[in-house]
């Protein structure tokens, strides 16, 4: 459970705050996407969640622990795992196994317990066979799964991801999201930043940050369908939503909260059959 | 690549890294005062250990290649500039090869070559993880001086971890420079230095940026300086005690 109260964060007093008066609460097991233009405060916000940054004003509470208190940092960082954008910059170990063992080692667990956690974490992300490999020899998707395994070995409740797929190819992106969704189904809270609106649409809740303020916090169907508004913030609404909106503007009776090709196809084909029906109904009268 | 770890299974590989570190250090110290016959004995011993490690002897020899020019110079210096009784047929006017010079040249250069070879065999039979873990254990007494062996081991292991990334980064910078028309085959010392300067500054600033990000990632995973635990635990086996005993005997024998 995450509670953010009146959070303001200032990097530099000469500039406007990176985050301004954010109020937010995230329940256990939620699946949250954070979107917003660059410099909007997305990364600053998630760095507050594992105490890499602490509030200038206001409070951040993770499971009843305030990030303002340095004594809580160890436990907060165990509870909140973080994945960064560039997979290469988060590898610590010389082998895959060693890398996963880094977190549990920081917790001071016994070698036997570390081994058990390493094995189960690698099995959870499907990298068991690669335990002895050098991490830099893995593919981008595998590296991000390795990073996830490194977090799982610490038994976290919340996983925060900063554009985890931005540096990956398409197959790597699918690979990572399949893994993230699996973890979400197991009851972990997932919070991720993305530039890709199609990825954002997969979440149960979308937060929009603009100039350090939380300007929207709702279900993807409510947020991602506001095409004009998203464009005014400099964000690109999902292509399918744009298509549906154009059709609607042209007078077709169609829903706009469509995020996958399957549903779009369904909607459009009902529309087309309806039109065809109307045409065949009209024809005899014309003749 | 010389000095690179050969993941094999041999009695030498299986030895505890602490024993190997101690052995290399001890042998290095003992070698410094070795005479020609004991040097010959040490070389035979080394060839035997190298054979027992199943690593190719050629790989050990390759590791000597980069230091060879230096040792050739050293050899020549000892050969011609040691006073003593001149050898017949090998003296040309003022330049004289002496009996003592020849012996000195062979022993001194032989010692250093053997040291480099021993270090190379050590890294070929001990993985970076083992080296780090072994050093961490051996350095624990430094706690008395307020130094944390855990922090030192972390630094060493991060250095190892950065090597492959360093190579990748270097290649991509080279390619970026080539793509903009840089001539990477500049001849002459001045040209080479200019080239290196361009590479080094970019590489250093890139590495600093990467380290910054790595620090965040490490903190996010709960890193804190000071005591921590490890996946691999070290424990002495019978063979380790055997080697330690043998080392003690050799050390005592040489000392007396």
Interface residues (C-beta under 8 A of the other chain):
Chain A: X50 X52 X74 X77 X78 X81 X82 X84 X86 X88 X89 X90 X91 X92 X93 X94 X95 X97 X98 X101 X102 X103 X104 X105 X106 X107 X108 X109 X110 X111 X114 X115 X118 X134 X136 X150 X151 X154
Chain B: X127 X128 X129 X157 X158 X160 X161 X164 X165 X168 X210 X213 X214 X216 X217 X218 X219 X220 X221 X222 X223 X224 X227 X228 X229 X230 X231 X232 X233
